[in-house]
Amino acid sequence: MTPSPASNLLANEPSITRVAINHVHPLSDDTLVLLYELHGDLDRARELLGTHPDVLTCEITGEDEGVAYLHGKPTSEVAAIFEAITRSPLILETPLRHVNDGIQFTFVGGKQAIKTVNSAIPDNYDVTLERAGEYNPSHEYLAALLTQRQRKVLETAVKDGYYNLPRKTTQESIANEIGVTPETINEHLRKIESTVLSALCE
């Protein structure tokens, strides 16, 4: 699901990576205000969004990594979904992560409220419940302490088994995958570990 037709432009543009939606605010006129975290050719993003008829306002800060303030018109289906979320007792936690070709939502609330919102999602959208359980905000709190680059390094290190016993990858392999030097990876991992462990011991 993409929040607006304009965001499809970003999804289909190979020079732009949609990292996350850091804030989403449905307005009473059925428009949406979004804060997109973007990487890549931000001049191309300005060009695409600035000329789209469904974009009412667009401001993008940054060069290779930045944030886009986007006020626009969603599709009628997406508007209905966000209306259902707004009318429900659920809390929609941000950021919303882009995962493969979809968006990962995290809701805080009761099972019945989640079922009600789920019933408002059109059949042509694929919905998968990844997990359910007690809400623990510590993961997002710790992630918020890291820069986007640090989160990328950490996610790659965990995915590739750097912290497994025995270790399944090396800093050199992580560096090659991300496209930086091993020294940079070493510095990132040391800063990540220092930041996270210091926060846990506070």
N, C-alpha and C positions, 0 to 999 in steps of 0.2 A: 504494500500500500504506500502510495506517495500522497502527502497532504494536499497537493495542488497540481494542476496540469503543468505549471511552471517548473515544479520540482522534477517532473519527468525529463525536462531539458537537461537538468544537471545529471540525472541518472544515465542519460544516453550520451553524455559528453565524456569521452575517454580522458581528456586532460584535466578533469575535475573529479575530486573524491569528496563525497558527502560523508563526513565523519560522524556527526551527531546533530540532533536538534536539541539545543540546550534549553529552549523555552518554547512553549506553544500556548497561545491565548486566543480562544474563540470569542468573537465579538457578536453583539446582538444583531448585526446586519448580515450574519452568516459568512463573514470574512474571517480570515485567520491572520494572526501576527506570529511570526516564527523567528527564532534566532538560530540560524544554521552555522555549524562549524564546518568550514570548507578547507580543503587543501588543493593545491595545483594552480592552474592558470586562472587566477581570480579576475584578470582583465576579461577573459572569455566569459566568465560567470557574469560579470557586469553587463557585457554585451547581450548575453542571452536573456537575462532577467529584465534588463532595462527596456527591452523592446517587446516583451510579452504582454498581450492585452489583458491577461488576468492578474498581472502584477500592478498594484496600485502605488506602492512605494518600495524602493529597494536601495539600501545603503550597505556597501561592503567595505570593511576595513582590512588592512593587511596586504601582503604581497603574495608570498607562497602559501602562507597559512593565515586564515582570517575568519571573521565572523560576518555573516550576512543578516541584516535586519530586513525581513521580508513581510510585507502586508499585501495579501492577495486573496483571490477568490478560489476556494476549493471546489472540487466537483460536488455535485449534489449528494453523492453517496458518502464522501468523506465528511461533508457538512453534517449529514444525518448521524454519522458515527460520533463526531465530537459533540453534537447536541445531546446524544444519549449519555455520553460521559459526563457532560456538564450537569445534566439533570439527575445523575445518580449520586449516591453518597461515596463514590470511589474517589481516591486521590490518585492522580496520574503523576508518577514520579519521573522527573527528568534528570539527566538527558535521555532522549530516545536514541537508541543506537541503530545505525544501519548495519544489517547483517545480511550478507549475500544480496538478494534482490528484495529484501523486505525490511521492516522496521520492528525492533524489539521494544515492546511496551512493558512497563512494570506498574501494576496497580496495587494499591493498598486498600483493603476493604473486605467485606463479607462475600461468601461464595454466591449468594443469591444476586447481589448487585453485579458481580462479574458475569453471571449467566445472563442477566438482563441486557448488559452492554453487548455481550457476545451475540445475542439474538438480533441486535440492530445492525450487525455487520452483514452486508450483502453476500449472497452465495458465491459471487465471482471472486471474492477475496479468500485466500487460504489462511486459516488461523490454526496455529499450533500452540497448545499449552505446554511450555517447557518445564515448568515446575510450579508447585504451590506449597506454601508452608508459612511459618511465622516470619514476620517482617523483621529484617535485620539491616538497618541502614549503614552499618559500619563499612561495607564493601564500597559503596558509592562515596562515603566520606573519605576513605583512604585514597580512592581513585582521584578524587578532586584535589588531593594534595600534590599530585604528579602532573607534569606537563604532558601535552599530547604525545610528544616524542618519547617521553619516558614510559607512558602507558603502552605505546607501540612496542618498545623494546621489551617491557615486562611480559606483555601478552605473547610475543614471539618466543621469549625464553621459556615461559611456562608450557606453551604449545609444543615446543620442540624437545622438552624434557630436560632443560638445563638444571632444574631443581629436583629432578628424580634421583633416587639412590638405586643403582649407580647412575651417574650423570649420562644422559643420552646425546648431548650435543656440546659444542664448545663455543666460546666467545667468538672465535674466528668464523664458525658456521653461521652464527646469528648475524655477525657483521656482514657476511656475504649476502645473506638473505635480505637484509634491510638496505644494504648499499652504503655502509660506512666502514670506518677502520675498526679493527679489534680494540684499539686503545679507546676509541669513542664508546664502544659497548661497555668496556670495563668501567669507564668513568660513569656512564649512565647507571649501570647496575649498582655501583657503590653508592651513588646518590639516592637511588630508589630504596635500597635497603636501609640507608641511614634515615630517610624520611619516614618510611613505614614503621620501622622499629621504634623510632623516637615517639611517633604518634601513639603506638600501642602501649608505651611505657609511661605516658603522661598520666 
